């Protein structure tokens, strides 16, 4: 990996947390007369470029929407190929990520994954848990509505057990019941391929996130596009309910 720092200007500040919806792998492959897995493989190269870009620019958190809970509806062959690509990535890339002080975390429902994939995820998280250069969060078999339902169940269980009163349920407690507990909300969300929707991704966490939609398909995503998205973010006047965001 090429991880030499090349920071952008820090006034206005850089995003601390960037979330990405990696859209367009299948369309990119189809345009070349190739099967979907061809696009997914080239999409993995775009992931590497993005991780390198985050490290160079000083982004501290990167969340990637790798596989949604709805993606199981895709053809079984494609799903199997995606899972094999995930296996390959977890086996072959984890050493490089660890050497570059990148922490790996996975959010999403793991019960639907094969045993060996769950083991690879546990190994990756355990090996990299003390790394502090970049935290890469992979949303795998993830759906934001399911995450919110589980948070509601956690609240109900806490009330039923007498641990808290209903009136004590607030935003901070709900944050703690989400799978992203301890991770700052995304400052910037990028979606490739020109689509402009969240697709059941980080619905709670993106309440005040800046959105940038780029026309390029995910396998085309590169350092120049990433830098342009960050510069666009920096040009915005972020407000929270009418109050200008404080600059560090």
Steps between C-alpha positions, in 0.01 A plus 500: 500500500608859429420669829731801504311799642395770255259705712251741356464841660346459843302826500212431473562166670521164333228240560586272789271223375419421138231246411471361147230314309704308244252487213543399137717187492248299299427780254873553447544130421191487278628793292806289424308185420623330816324320788429686826797351687732679257364831627517390863868406462583838354289654775738341751782695334299818557475408868880486520530839331246648739673365810826647371324832436359512852843439649664762280237764575467432871147358509465299821192284428381341176177302480435293187164351405628164380190279508150597607243272656302542176791377284411137583226538237760509226571185295652226717805475274579870540452486878735201520763682295468806724552288810807340344637845420442598861690192615788588271511860625495399867778246446728693265457864602482483878878483549553814291221681685652401833851606399361842406325537839149471356233362728224282354149488643197328352138599559196307390333169578761224515267208558419487129866458404691174462705385800836551332413859407399575858832356616692713250315809619578423864866448414516830309335696780715339770827545312440868421311610810779728631577670169441873498577647157165426336196301609342324203143393576353246260119483488436135415154342494395836639166679499436824689136424574595166655765681705239744631259218579770328705571826685128527581506144631804582715311796645196283572714236670670763715164643611353155563801408714457814707839634393359831373173689487328569168569870545874427514509378141670778307718544193820422689363166622377409153844583361642252747267224382593542135768291334704817445522578873818692571544608138429865408219559253607542137586854399489413132316231304604427141290291264632402159315424174274806508232342721370731772356299787618344826384144429444412867851611600586673831160667525545618859866590465456716187258748656741791438736345247595686183410298187699500178387296199750439224418361152795261479440130564677354800783322311588842353532668841851637544710751693392793283129431550551448872696823534230687308233366736697613804561844352126529428430406862747763620324768296167443674367704788392225737210591725321303769151635540611840377821522706824511307732211574793589721841474340789349688 
